[in-house]
Amino acid sequence: MMRWRLRELLGEYQQATGERITYEEITTATQISPNTLSIMGTNKAKRADLDTVERLLSFLSGKLGRQLDTNDLLTWLPE
């Protein structure tokens, strides 16, 4: 089982810059649907499309100014 850390990463950006990143901004930059982002942000996504994860990590890495990997976006939990 996995837990998404998208909201935590968006919060990290907001705390560092005082600015929010909206799902609309992410959608425009990555072509990931707002619905998909919402499902990830509320931890309801049960699986991860690797292309989506890669695009999201690339976008967030640029915003946060550091290289992120899958473990930064997803936490793996025992079932």
mmCIF file of the N, C-alpha and C atoms, coordinates in Angstrom:
data_MODEL
# 
_entry.id   MODEL 
# 
loop_
_atom_site.group_PDB 
_atom_site.id 
_atom_site.type_symbol 
_atom_site.label_atom_id 
_atom_site.label_alt_id 
_atom_site.label_comp_id 
_atom_site.label_asym_id 
_atom_site.label_entity_id 
_atom_site.label_seq_id 
_atom_site.pdbx_PDB_ins_code 
_atom_site.Cartn_x 
_atom_site.Cartn_y 
_atom_site.Cartn_z 
_atom_site.occupancy 
_atom_site.B_iso_or_equiv 
_atom_site.pdbx_formal_charge 
_atom_site.auth_seq_id 
_atom_site.auth_comp_id 
_atom_site.auth_asym_id 
_atom_site.auth_atom_id 
_atom_site.pdbx_PDB_model_num 
ATOM 1   N N  . MET A 1 1  ? 0.845  -1.168 0.000   1.00 0.00 ? 1  MET A N  1 
ATOM 2   C CA . MET A 1 1  ? 0.000  0.000  0.000   1.00 0.00 ? 1  MET A CA 1 
ATOM 3   C C  . MET A 1 1  ? 0.900  1.244  0.000   1.00 0.00 ? 1  MET A C  1 
ATOM 4   N N  . MET A 1 2  ? 0.398  2.316  -0.593  1.00 0.00 ? 2  MET A N  1 
ATOM 5   C CA . MET A 1 2  ? 1.200  3.531  -0.659  1.00 0.00 ? 2  MET A CA 1 
ATOM 6   C C  . MET A 1 2  ? 0.409  4.732  -0.143  1.00 0.00 ? 2  MET A C  1 
ATOM 7   N N  . ARG A 1 3  ? 1.153  5.719  0.307   1.00 0.00 ? 3  ARG A N  1 
ATOM 8   C CA . ARG A 1 3  ? 0.557  6.973  0.746   1.00 0.00 ? 3  ARG A CA 1 
ATOM 9   C C  . ARG A 1 3  ? 1.213  8.093  -0.051  1.00 0.00 ? 3  ARG A C  1 
ATOM 10  N N  . TRP A 1 4  ? 0.382  8.912  -0.673  1.00 0.00 ? 4  TRP A N  1 
ATOM 11  C CA . TRP A 1 4  ? 0.873  10.022 -1.474  1.00 0.00 ? 4  TRP A CA 1 
ATOM 12  C C  . TRP A 1 4  ? 1.298  11.181 -0.578  1.00 0.00 ? 4  TRP A C  1 
ATOM 13  N N  . ARG A 1 5  ? 2.393  11.841 -0.918  1.00 0.00 ? 5  ARG A N  1 
ATOM 14  C CA . ARG A 1 5  ? 2.904  12.975 -0.155  1.00 0.00 ? 5  ARG A CA 1 
ATOM 15  C C  . ARG A 1 5  ? 2.779  14.288 -0.934  1.00 0.00 ? 5  ARG A C  1 
ATOM 16  N N  . LEU A 1 6  ? 1.879  14.332 -1.921  1.00 0.00 ? 6  LEU A N  1 
ATOM 17  C CA . LEU A 1 6  ? 1.730  15.511 -2.762  1.00 0.00 ? 6  LEU A CA 1 
ATOM 18  C C  . LEU A 1 6  ? 1.399  16.749 -1.939  1.00 0.00 ? 6  LEU A C  1 
ATOM 19  N N  . ARG A 1 7  ? 0.435  16.652 -1.048  1.00 0.00 ? 7  ARG A N  1 
ATOM 20  C CA . ARG A 1 7  ? 0.054  17.821 -0.244  1.00 0.00 ? 7  ARG A CA 1 
ATOM 21  C C  . ARG A 1 7  ? 1.213  18.303 0.628   1.00 0.00 ? 7  ARG A C  1 
ATOM 22  N N  . GLU A 1 8  ? 2.003  17.373 1.148   1.00 0.00 ? 8  GLU A N  1 
ATOM 23  C CA . GLU A 1 8  ? 3.157  17.750 1.969   1.00 0.00 ? 8  GLU A CA 1 
ATOM 24  C C  . GLU A 1 8  ? 4.182  18.528 1.143   1.00 0.00 ? 8  GLU A C  1 
ATOM 25  N N  . LEU A 1 9  ? 4.423  18.075 -0.082  1.00 0.00 ? 9  LEU A N  1 
ATOM 26  C CA . LEU A 1 9  ? 5.386  18.762 -0.939  1.00 0.00 ? 9  LEU A CA 1 
ATOM 27  C C  . LEU A 1 9  ? 4.868  20.143 -1.348  1.00 0.00 ? 9  LEU A C  1 
ATOM 28  N N  . LEU A 1 10 ? 3.574  20.241 -1.626  1.00 0.00 ? 10 LEU A N  1 
ATOM 29  C CA . LEU A 1 10 ? 2.996  21.551 -1.942  1.00 0.00 ? 10 LEU A CA 1 
ATOM 30  C C  . LEU A 1 10 ? 3.070  22.470 -0.726  1.00 0.00 ? 10 LEU A C  1 
ATOM 31  N N  . GLY A 1 11 ? 2.858  21.924 0.458   1.00 0.00 ? 11 GLY A N  1 
ATOM 32  C CA . GLY A 1 11 ? 2.989  22.693 1.693   1.00 0.00 ? 11 GLY A CA 1 
ATOM 33  C C  . GLY A 1 11 ? 4.418  23.149 1.940   1.00 0.00 ? 11 GLY A C  1 
ATOM 34  N N  . GLU A 1 12 ? 5.373  22.296 1.610   1.00 0.00 ? 12 GLU A N  1 
ATOM 35  C CA . GLU A 1 12 ? 6.788  22.651 1.745   1.00 0.00 ? 12 GLU A CA 1 
ATOM 36  C C  . GLU A 1 12 ? 7.116  23.854 0.863   1.00 0.00 ? 12 GLU A C  1 
ATOM 37  N N  . TYR A 1 13 ? 6.604  23.831 -0.357  1.00 0.00 ? 13 TYR A N  1 
ATOM 38  C CA . TYR A 1 13 ? 6.833  24.953 -1.274  1.00 0.00 ? 13 TYR A CA 1 
ATOM 39  C C  . TYR A 1 13 ? 6.194  26.226 -0.725  1.00 0.00 ? 13 TYR A C  1 
ATOM 40  N N  . GLN A 1 14 ? 4.972  26.118 -0.246  1.00 0.00 ? 14 GLN A N  1 
ATOM 41  C CA . GLN A 1 14 ? 4.273  27.295 0.276   1.00 0.00 ? 14 GLN A CA 1 
ATOM 42  C C  . GLN A 1 14 ? 4.991  27.863 1.498   1.00 0.00 ? 14 GLN A C  1 
ATOM 43  N N  . GLN A 1 15 ? 5.477  26.999 2.358   1.00 0.00 ? 15 GLN A N  1 
ATOM 44  C CA . GLN A 1 15 ? 6.196  27.458 3.545   1.00 0.00 ? 15 GLN A CA 1 
ATOM 45  C C  . GLN A 1 15 ? 7.497  28.159 3.158   1.00 0.00 ? 15 GLN A C  1 
ATOM 46  N N  . ALA A 1 16 ? 8.180  27.663 2.151   1.00 0.00 ? 16 ALA A N  1 
ATOM 47  C CA . ALA A 1 16 ? 9.460  28.241 1.740   1.00 0.00 ? 16 ALA A CA 1 
ATOM 48  C C  . ALA A 1 16 ? 9.292  29.554 0.979   1.00 0.00 ? 16 ALA A C  1 
ATOM 49  N N  . THR A 1 17 ? 8.211  29.684 0.209   1.00 0.00 ? 17 THR A N  1 
ATOM 50  C CA . THR A 1 17 ? 8.078  30.848 -0.673  1.00 0.00 ? 17 THR A CA 1 
ATOM 51  C C  . THR A 1 17 ? 6.931  31.784 -0.308  1.00 0.00 ? 17 THR A C  1 
ATOM 52  N N  . GLY A 1 18 ? 5.985  31.282 0.464   1.00 0.00 ? 18 GLY A N  1 
ATOM 53  C CA . GLY A 1 18 ? 4.795  32.062 0.761   1.00 0.00 ? 18 GLY A CA 1 
ATOM 54  C C  . GLY A 1 18 ? 3.763  32.027 -0.356  1.00 0.00 ? 18 GLY A C  1 
ATOM 55  N N  . GLU A 1 19 ? 4.030  31.257 -1.394  1.00 0.00 ? 19 GLU A N  1 
ATOM 56  C CA . GLU A 1 19 ? 3.130  31.133 -2.542  1.00 0.00 ? 19 GLU A CA 1 
ATOM 57  C C  . GLU A 1 19 ? 2.566  29.715 -2.612  1.00 0.00 ? 19 GLU A C  1 
ATOM 58  N N  . ARG A 1 20 ? 1.345  29.618 -3.123  1.00 0.00 ? 20 ARG A N  1 
ATOM 59  C CA . ARG A 1 20 ? 0.713  28.318 -3.310  1.00 0.00 ? 20 ARG A CA 1 
ATOM 60  C C  . ARG A 1 20 ? 0.911  27.837 -4.747  1.00 0.00 ? 20 ARG A C  1 
ATOM 61  N N  . ILE A 1 21 ? 1.027  26.541 -4.899  1.00 0.00 ? 21 ILE A N  1 
ATOM 62  C CA . ILE A 1 21 ? 0.981  25.918 -6.220  1.00 0.00 ? 21 ILE A CA 1 
ATOM 63  C C  . ILE A 1 21 ? -0.411 25.310 -6.337  1.00 0.00 ? 21 ILE A C  1 
ATOM 64  N N  . THR A 1 22 ? -1.146 25.693 -7.359  1.00 0.00 ? 22 THR A N  1 
ATOM 65  C CA . THR A 1 22 ? -2.489 25.167 -7.546  1.00 0.00 ? 22 THR A CA 1 
ATOM 66  C C  . THR A 1 22 ? -2.463 23.943 -8.451  1.00 0.00 ? 22 THR A C  1 
ATOM 67  N N  . TYR A 1 23 ? -3.502 23.143 -8.349  1.00 0.00 ? 23 TYR A N  1 
ATOM 68  C CA . TYR A 1 23 ? -3.627 22.007 -9.259  1.00 0.00 ? 23 TYR A CA 1 
ATOM 69  C C  . TYR A 1 23 ? -3.710 22.503 -10.693 1.00 0.00 ? 23 TYR A C  1 
ATOM 70  N N  . GLU A 1 24 ? -4.326 23.655 -10.896 1.00 0.00 ? 24 GLU A N  1 
ATOM 71  C CA . GLU A 1 24 ? -4.430 24.227 -12.242 1.00 0.00 ? 24 GLU A CA 1 
ATOM 72  C C  . GLU A 1 24 ? -3.037 24.512 -12.813 1.00 0.00 ? 24 GLU A C  1 
ATOM 73  N N  . GLU A 1 25 ? -2.159 25.059 -11.986 1.00 0.00 ? 25 GLU A N  1 
ATOM 74  C CA . GLU A 1 25 ? -0.781 25.330 -12.421 1.00 0.00 ? 25 GLU A CA 1 
ATOM 75  C C  . GLU A 1 25 ? -0.057 24.029 -12.775 1.00 0.00 ? 25 GLU A C  1 
ATOM 76  N N  . ILE A 1 26 ? -0.238 23.008 -11.938 1.00 0.00 ? 26 ILE A N  1 
ATOM 77  C CA . ILE A 1 26 ? 0.401  21.715 -12.208 1.00 0.00 ? 26 ILE A CA 1 
ATOM 78  C C  . ILE A 1 26 ? -0.157 21.115 -13.495 1.00 0.00 ? 26 ILE A C  1 
ATOM 79  N N  . THR A 1 27 ? -1.477 21.198 -13.673 1.00 0.00 ? 27 THR A N  1 
ATOM 80  C CA . THR A 1 27 ? -2.118 20.662 -14.872 1.00 0.00 ? 27 THR A CA 1 
ATOM 81  C C  . THR A 1 27 ? -1.585 21.342 -16.128 1.00 0.00 ? 27 THR A C  1 
ATOM 82  N N  . THR A 1 28 ? -1.466 22.659 -16.090 1.00 0.00 ? 28 THR A N  1 
ATOM 83  C CA . THR A 1 28 ? -0.967 23.406 -17.240 1.00 0.00 ? 28 THR A CA 1 
ATOM 84  C C  . THR A 1 28 ? 0.460  22.979 -17.598 1.00 0.00 ? 28 THR A C  1 
ATOM 85  N N  . ALA A 1 29 ? 1.284  22.781 -16.591 1.00 0.00 ? 29 ALA A N  1 
ATOM 86  C CA . ALA A 1 29 ? 2.690  22.444 -16.829 1.00 0.00 ? 29 ALA A CA 1 
ATOM 87  C C  . ALA A 1 29 ? 2.918  20.975 -17.177 1.00 0.00 ? 29 ALA A C  1 
ATOM 88  N N  . THR A 1 30 ? 2.066  20.090 -16.657 1.00 0.00 ? 30 THR A N  1 
ATOM 89  C CA . THR A 1 30 ? 2.337  18.651 -16.793 1.00 0.00 ? 30 THR A CA 1 
ATOM 90  C C  . THR A 1 30 ? 1.315  17.873 -17.603 1.00 0.00 ? 30 THR A C  1 
ATOM 91  N N  . GLN A 1 31 ? 0.164  18.472 -17.865 1.00 0.00 ? 31 GLN A N  1 
ATOM 92  C CA . GLN A 1 31 ? -0.945 17.790 -18.530 1.00 0.00 ? 31 GLN A CA 1 
ATOM 93  C C  . GLN A 1 31 ? -1.526 16.651 -17.693 1.00 0.00 ? 31 GLN A C  1 
ATOM 94  N N  . ILE A 1 32 ? -1.297 16.680 -16.379 1.00 0.00 ? 32 ILE A N  1 
ATOM 95  C CA . ILE A 1 32 ? -1.932 15.731 -15.460 1.00 0.00 ? 32 ILE A CA 1 
ATOM 96  C C  . ILE A 1 32 ? -3.286 16.329 -15.087 1.00 0.00 ? 32 ILE A C  1 
ATOM 97  N N  . SER A 1 33 ? -4.336 15.550 -15.174 1.00 0.00 ? 33 SER A N  1 
ATOM 98  C CA . SER A 1 33 ? -5.675 16.094 -14.955 1.00 0.00 ? 33 SER A CA 1 
ATOM 99  C C  . SER A 1 33 ? -5.857 16.548 -13.497 1.00 0.00 ? 33 SER A C  1 
ATOM 100 N N  . PRO A 1 34 ? -6.657 17.600 -13.296 1.00 0.00 ? 34 PRO A N  1 
ATOM 101 C CA . PRO A 1 34 ? -6.939 18.056 -11.927 1.00 0.00 ? 34 PRO A CA 1 
ATOM 102 C C  . PRO A 1 34 ? -7.582 16.956 -11.086 1.00 0.00 ? 34 PRO A C  1 
ATOM 103 N N  . ASN A 1 35 ? -8.396 16.119 -11.710 1.00 0.00 ? 35 ASN A N  1 
ATOM 104 C CA . ASN A 1 35 ? -9.026 15.026 -10.977 1.00 0.00 ? 35 ASN A CA 1 
ATOM 105 C C  . ASN A 1 35 ? -7.969 14.050 -10.451 1.00 0.00 ? 35 ASN A C  1 
ATOM 106 N N  . THR A 1 36 ? -7.000 13.714 -11.274 1.00 0.00 ? 36 THR A N  1 
ATOM 107 C CA . THR A 1 36 ? -5.918 12.823 -10.853 1.00 0.00 ? 36 THR A CA 1 
ATOM 108 C C  . THR A 1 36 ? -5.141 13.451 -9.700  1.00 0.00 ? 36 THR A C  1 
ATOM 109 N N  . LEU A 1 37 ? -4.840 14.739 -9.803  1.00 0.00 ? 37 LEU A N  1 
ATOM 110 C CA . LEU A 1 37 ? -4.113 15.432 -8.730  1.00 0.00 ? 37 LEU A CA 1 
ATOM 111 C C  . LEU A 1 37 ? -4.915 15.440 -7.441  1.00 0.00 ? 37 LEU A C  1 
ATOM 112 N N  . SER A 1 38 ? -6.215 15.666 -7.554  1.00 0.00 ? 38 SER A N  1 
ATOM 113 C CA . SER A 1 38 ? -7.074 15.672 -6.376  1.00 0.00 ? 38 SER A CA 1 
ATOM 114 C C  . SER A 1 38 ? -7.088 14.299 -5.699  1.00 0.00 ? 38 SER A C  1 
ATOM 115 N N  . ILE A 1 39 ? -7.174 13.258 -6.504  1.00 0.00 ? 39 ILE A N  1 
ATOM 116 C CA . ILE A 1 39 ? -7.167 11.899 -5.958  1.00 0.00 ? 39 ILE A CA 1 
ATOM 117 C C  . ILE A 1 39 ? -5.835 11.608 -5.262  1.00 0.00 ? 39 ILE A C  1 
ATOM 118 N N  . MET A 1 40 ? -4.735 12.054 -5.851  1.00 0.00 ? 40 MET A N  1 
ATOM 119 C CA . MET A 1 40 ? -3.422 11.886 -5.217  1.00 0.00 ? 40 MET A CA 1 
ATOM 120 C C  . MET A 1 40 ? -3.338 12.701 -3.929  1.00 0.00 ? 40 MET A C  1 
ATOM 121 N N  . GLY A 1 41 ? -3.803 13.940 -3.997  1.00 0.00 ? 41 GLY A N  1 
ATOM 122 C CA . GLY A 1 41 ? -3.705 14.843 -2.852  1.00 0.00 ? 41 GLY A CA 1 
ATOM 123 C C  . GLY A 1 41 ? -4.517 14.406 -1.649  1.00 0.00 ? 41 GLY A C  1 
ATOM 124 N N  . THR A 1 42 ? -5.575 13.639 -1.897  1.00 0.00 ? 42 THR A N  1 
ATOM 125 C CA . THR A 1 42 ? -6.410 13.154 -0.795  1.00 0.00 ? 42 THR A CA 1 
ATOM 126 C C  . THR A 1 42 ? -6.127 11.696 -0.454  1.00 0.00 ? 42 THR A C  1 
ATOM 127 N N  . ASN A 1 43 ? -5.063 11.150 -1.004  1.00 0.00 ? 43 ASN A N  1 
ATOM 128 C CA . ASN A 1 43 ? -4.627 9.775  -0.741  1.00 0.00 ? 43 ASN A CA 1 
ATOM 129 C C  . ASN A 1 43 ? -5.634 8.723  -1.150  1.00 0.00 ? 43 ASN A C  1 
ATOM 130 N N  . LYS A 1 44 ? -6.411 8.999  -2.179  1.00 0.00 ? 44 LYS A N  1 
ATOM 131 C CA . LYS A 1 44 ? -7.381 8.019  -2.653  1.00 0.00 ? 44 LYS A CA 1 
ATOM 132 C C  . LYS A 1 44 ? -6.875 7.243  -3.862  1.00 0.00 ? 44 LYS A C  1 
ATOM 133 N N  . ALA A 1 45 ? -5.756 7.658  -4.430  1.00 0.00 ? 45 ALA A N  1 
ATOM 134 C CA . ALA A 1 45 ? -5.186 6.951  -5.585  1.00 0.00 ? 45 ALA A CA 1 
ATOM 135 C C  . ALA A 1 45 ? -4.614 5.618  -5.109  1.00 0.00 ? 45 ALA A C  1 
ATOM 136 N N  . LYS A 1 46 ? -5.019 4.555  -5.751  1.00 0.00 ? 46 LYS A N  1 
ATOM 137 C CA . LYS A 1 46 ? -4.586 3.211  -5.359  1.00 0.00 ? 46 LYS A CA 1 
ATOM 138 C C  . LYS A 1 46 ? -3.405 2.702  -6.164  1.00 0.00 ? 46 LYS A C  1 
ATOM 139 N N  . ARG A 1 47 ? -3.126 3.381  -7.278  1.00 0.00 ? 47 ARG A N  1 
ATOM 140 C CA . ARG A 1 47 ? -2.011 2.966  -8.120  1.00 0.00 ? 47 ARG A CA 1 
ATOM 141 C C  . ARG A 1 47 ? -1.375 4.205  -8.735  1.00 0.00 ? 47 ARG A C  1 
ATOM 142 N N  . ALA A 1 48 ? -0.209 4.022  -9.310  1.00 0.00 ? 48 ALA A N  1 
ATOM 143 C CA . ALA A 1 48 ? 0.527  5.147  -9.876  1.00 0.00 ? 48 ALA A CA 1 
ATOM 144 C C  . ALA A 1 48 ? 0.951  4.828  -11.298 1.00 0.00 ? 48 ALA A C  1 
ATOM 145 N N  . ASP A 1 49 ? 0.594  5.695  -12.222 1.00 0.00 ? 49 ASP A N  1 
ATOM 146 C CA . ASP A 1 49 ? 1.086  5.604  -13.587 1.00 0.00 ? 49 ASP A CA 1 
ATOM 147 C C  . ASP A 1 49 ? 2.496  6.195  -13.593 1.00 0.00 ? 49 ASP A C  1 
ATOM 148 N N  . LEU A 1 50 ? 3.464  5.448  -14.072 1.00 0.00 ? 50 LEU A N  1 
ATOM 149 C CA . LEU A 1 50 ? 4.856  5.895  -13.989 1.00 0.00 ? 50 LEU A CA 1 
ATOM 150 C C  . LEU A 1 50 ? 5.111  7.186  -14.749 1.00 0.00 ? 50 LEU A C  1 
ATOM 151 N N  . ASP A 1 51 ? 4.452  7.369  -15.881 1.00 0.00 ? 51 ASP A N  1 
ATOM 152 C CA . ASP A 1 51 ? 4.617  8.606  -16.636 1.00 0.00 ? 51 ASP A CA 1 
ATOM 153 C C  . ASP A 1 51 ? 4.087  9.797  -15.834 1.00 0.00 ? 51 ASP A C  1 
ATOM 154 N N  . THR A 1 52 ? 2.955  9.618  -15.179 1.00 0.00 ? 52 THR A N  1 
ATOM 155 C CA . THR A 1 52 ? 2.379  10.680 -14.352 1.00 0.00 ? 52 THR A CA 1 
ATOM 156 C C  . THR A 1 52 ? 3.304  11.016 -13.196 1.00 0.00 ? 52 THR A C  1 
ATOM 157 N N  . VAL A 1 53 ? 3.819  10.002 -12.528 1.00 0.00 ? 53 VAL A N  1 
ATOM 158 C CA . VAL A 1 53 ? 4.741  10.219 -11.412 1.00 0.00 ? 53 VAL A CA 1 
ATOM 159 C C  . VAL A 1 53 ? 5.982  10.957 -11.897 1.00 0.00 ? 53 VAL A C  1 
ATOM 160 N N  . GLU A 1 54 ? 6.527  10.558 -13.025 1.00 0.00 ? 54 GLU A N  1 
ATOM 161 C CA . GLU A 1 54 ? 7.727  11.197 -13.572 1.00 0.00 ? 54 GLU A CA 1 
ATOM 162 C C  . GLU A 1 54 ? 7.484  12.677 -13.889 1.00 0.00 ? 54 GLU A C  1 
ATOM 163 N N  . ARG A 1 55 ? 6.359  12.981 -14.535 1.00 0.00 ? 55 ARG A N  1 
ATOM 164 C CA . ARG A 1 55 ? 6.045  14.381 -14.865 1.00 0.00 ? 55 ARG A CA 1 
ATOM 165 C C  . ARG A 1 55 ? 5.830  15.211 -13.607 1.00 0.00 ? 55 ARG A C  1 
ATOM 166 N N  . LEU A 1 56 ? 5.163  14.635 -12.621 1.00 0.00 ? 56 LEU A N  1 
ATOM 167 C CA . LEU A 1 56 ? 4.917  15.349 -11.373 1.00 0.00 ? 56 LEU A CA 1 
ATOM 168 C C  . LEU A 1 56 ? 6.222  15.593 -10.618 1.00 0.00 ? 56 LEU A C  1 
ATOM 169 N N  . LEU A 1 57 ? 7.076  14.594 -10.554 1.00 0.00 ? 57 LEU A N  1 
ATOM 170 C CA . LEU A 1 57 ? 8.372  14.756 -9.882  1.00 0.00 ? 57 LEU A CA 1 
ATOM 171 C C  . LEU A 1 57 ? 9.241  15.797 -10.579 1.00 0.00 ? 57 LEU A C  1 
ATOM 172 N N  . SER A 1 58 ? 9.236  15.811 -11.891 1.00 0.00 ? 58 SER A N  1 
ATOM 173 C CA . SER A 1 58 ? 10.008 16.795 -12.639 1.00 0.00 ? 58 SER A CA 1 
ATOM 174 C C  . SER A 1 58 ? 9.512  18.212 -12.326 1.00 0.00 ? 58 SER A C  1 
ATOM 175 N N  . PHE A 1 59 ? 8.199  18.404 -12.346 1.00 0.00 ? 59 PHE A N  1 
ATOM 176 C CA . PHE A 1 59 ? 7.622  19.707 -12.044 1.00 0.00 ? 59 PHE A CA 1 
ATOM 177 C C  . PHE A 1 59 ? 7.966  20.152 -10.615 1.00 0.00 ? 59 PHE A C  1 
ATOM 178 N N  . LEU A 1 60 ? 7.743  19.262 -9.649  1.00 0.00 ? 60 LEU A N  1 
ATOM 179 C CA . LEU A 1 60 ? 7.990  19.619 -8.250  1.00 0.00 ? 60 LEU A CA 1 
ATOM 180 C C  . LEU A 1 60 ? 9.478  19.829 -7.964  1.00 0.00 ? 60 LEU A C  1 
ATOM 181 N N  . SER A 1 61 ? 10.340 19.066 -8.626  1.00 0.00 ? 61 SER A N  1 
ATOM 182 C CA . SER A 1 61 ? 11.790 19.259 -8.456  1.00 0.00 ? 61 SER A CA 1 
ATOM 183 C C  . SER A 1 61 ? 12.192 20.664 -8.881  1.00 0.00 ? 61 SER A C  1 
ATOM 184 N N  . GLY A 1 62 ? 11.641 21.114 -10.001 1.00 0.00 ? 62 GLY A N  1 
ATOM 185 C CA . GLY A 1 62 ? 11.932 22.466 -10.471 1.00 0.00 ? 62 GLY A CA 1 
ATOM 186 C C  . GLY A 1 62 ? 11.428 23.527 -9.512  1.00 0.00 ? 62 GLY A C  1 
ATOM 187 N N  . LYS A 1 63 ? 10.260 23.338 -8.967  1.00 0.00 ? 63 LYS A N  1 
ATOM 188 C CA . LYS A 1 63 ? 9.673  24.307 -8.042  1.00 0.00 ? 63 LYS A CA 1 
ATOM 189 C C  . LYS A 1 63 ? 10.418 24.337 -6.712  1.00 0.00 ? 63 LYS A C  1 
ATOM 190 N N  . LEU A 1 64 ? 10.792 23.166 -6.205  1.00 0.00 ? 64 LEU A N  1 
ATOM 191 C CA . LEU A 1 64 ? 11.440 23.093 -4.898  1.00 0.00 ? 64 LEU A CA 1 
ATOM 192 C C  . LEU A 1 64 ? 12.953 23.304 -4.970  1.00 0.00 ? 64 LEU A C  1 
ATOM 193 N N  . GLY A 1 65 ? 13.505 23.278 -6.186  1.00 0.00 ? 65 GLY A N  1 
ATOM 194 C CA . GLY A 1 65 ? 14.933 23.524 -6.346  1.00 0.00 ? 65 GLY A CA 1 
ATOM 195 C C  . GLY A 1 65 ? 15.823 22.390 -5.885  1.00 0.00 ? 65 GLY A C  1 
ATOM 196 N N  . ARG A 1 66 ? 15.289 21.201 -5.865  1.00 0.00 ? 66 ARG A N  1 
ATOM 197 C CA . ARG A 1 66 ? 16.085 20.015 -5.509  1.00 0.00 ? 66 ARG A CA 1 
ATOM 198 C C  . ARG A 1 66 ? 15.525 18.817 -6.247  1.00 0.00 ? 66 ARG A C  1 
ATOM 199 N N  . GLN A 1 67 ? 16.362 17.838 -6.472  1.00 0.00 ? 67 GLN A N  1 
ATOM 200 C CA . GLN A 1 67 ? 15.944 16.640 -7.204  1.00 0.00 ? 67 GLN A CA 1 
ATOM 201 C C  . GLN A 1 67 ? 15.110 15.741 -6.303  1.00 0.00 ? 67 GLN A C  1 
ATOM 202 N N  . LEU A 1 68 ? 13.887 15.470 -6.722  1.00 0.00 ? 68 LEU A N  1 
ATOM 203 C CA . LEU A 1 68 ? 13.008 14.571 -5.987  1.00 0.00 ? 68 LEU A CA 1 
ATOM 204 C C  . LEU A 1 68 ? 12.995 13.216 -6.663  1.00 0.00 ? 68 LEU A C  1 
ATOM 205 N N  . ASP A 1 69 ? 12.753 12.171 -5.878  1.00 0.00 ? 69 ASP A N  1 
ATOM 206 C CA . ASP A 1 69 ? 12.569 10.851 -6.459  1.00 0.00 ? 69 ASP A CA 1 
ATOM 207 C C  . ASP A 1 69 ? 11.246 10.271 -5.965  1.00 0.00 ? 69 ASP A C  1 
ATOM 208 N N  . THR A 1 70 ? 10.945 9.082  -6.384  1.00 0.00 ? 70 THR A N  1 
ATOM 209 C CA . THR A 1 70 ? 9.664  8.449  -6.069  1.00 0.00 ? 70 THR A CA 1 
ATOM 210 C C  . THR A 1 70 ? 9.406  8.400  -4.568  1.00 0.00 ? 70 THR A C  1 
ATOM 211 N N  . ASN A 1 71 ? 10.437 8.170  -3.783  1.00 0.00 ? 71 ASN A N  1 
ATOM 212 C CA . ASN A 1 71 ? 10.265 8.093  -2.332  1.00 0.00 ? 71 ASN A CA 1 
ATOM 213 C C  . ASN A 1 71 ? 9.891  9.433  -1.703  1.00 0.00 ? 71 ASN A C  1 
ATOM 214 N N  . ASP A 1 72 ? 10.149 10.527 -2.397  1.00 0.00 ? 72 ASP A N  1 
ATOM 215 C CA . ASP A 1 72 ? 9.720  11.835 -1.904  1.00 0.00 ? 72 ASP A CA 1 
ATOM 216 C C  . ASP A 1 72 ? 8.218  12.041 -2.125  1.00 0.00 ? 72 ASP A C  1 
ATOM 217 N N  . LEU A 1 73 ? 7.668  11.410 -3.140  1.00 0.00 ? 73 LEU A N  1 
ATOM 218 C CA . LEU A 1 73 ? 6.262  11.568 -3.492  1.00 0.00 ? 73 LEU A CA 1 
ATOM 219 C C  . LEU A 1 73 ? 5.378  10.473 -2.893  1.00 0.00 ? 73 LEU A C  1 
ATOM 220 N N  . LEU A 1 74 ? 5.934  9.303  -2.706  1.00 0.00 ? 74 LEU A N  1 
ATOM 221 C CA . LEU A 1 74 ? 5.177  8.162  -2.206  1.00 0.00 ? 74 LEU A CA 1 
ATOM 222 C C  . LEU A 1 74 ? 5.858  7.553  -0.991  1.00 0.00 ? 74 LEU A C  1 
ATOM 223 N N  . THR A 1 75 ? 5.066  7.197  0.001   1.00 0.00 ? 75 THR A N  1 
ATOM 224 C CA . THR A 1 75 ? 5.561  6.454  1.139   1.00 0.00 ? 75 THR A CA 1 
ATOM 225 C C  . THR A 1 75 ? 4.927  5.068  1.060   1.00 0.00 ? 75 THR A C  1 
ATOM 226 N N  . TRP A 1 76 ? 5.723  4.074  1.146   1.00 0.00 ? 76 TRP A N  1 
ATOM 227 C CA . TRP A 1 76 ? 5.229  2.700  1.050   1.00 0.00 ? 76 TRP A CA 1 
ATOM 228 C C  . TRP A 1 76 ? 4.907  2.201  2.444   1.00 0.00 ? 76 TRP A C  1 
ATOM 229 N N  . LEU A 1 77 ? 3.685  1.743  2.633   1.00 0.00 ? 77 LEU A N  1 
ATOM 230 C CA . LEU A 1 77 ? 3.215  1.278  3.945   1.00 0.00 ? 77 LEU A CA 1 
ATOM 231 C C  . LEU A 1 77 ? 3.005  -0.226 3.914   1.00 0.00 ? 77 LEU A C  1 
ATOM 232 N N  . PRO A 1 78 ? 3.269  -0.881 5.034   1.00 0.00 ? 78 PRO A N  1 
ATOM 233 C CA . PRO A 1 78 ? 2.981  -2.332 5.086   1.00 0.00 ? 78 PRO A CA 1 
ATOM 234 C C  . PRO A 1 78 ? 1.471  -2.545 5.047   1.00 0.00 ? 78 PRO A C  1 
ATOM 235 N N  . GLU A 1 79 ? 1.078  -3.638 4.438   1.00 0.00 ? 79 GLU A N  1 
ATOM 236 C CA . GLU A 1 79 ? -0.366 -3.931 4.358   1.00 0.00 ? 79 GLU A CA 1 
ATOM 237 C C  . GLU A 1 79 ? -0.833 -4.733 5.526   1.00 0.00 ? 79 GLU A C  1 
# 
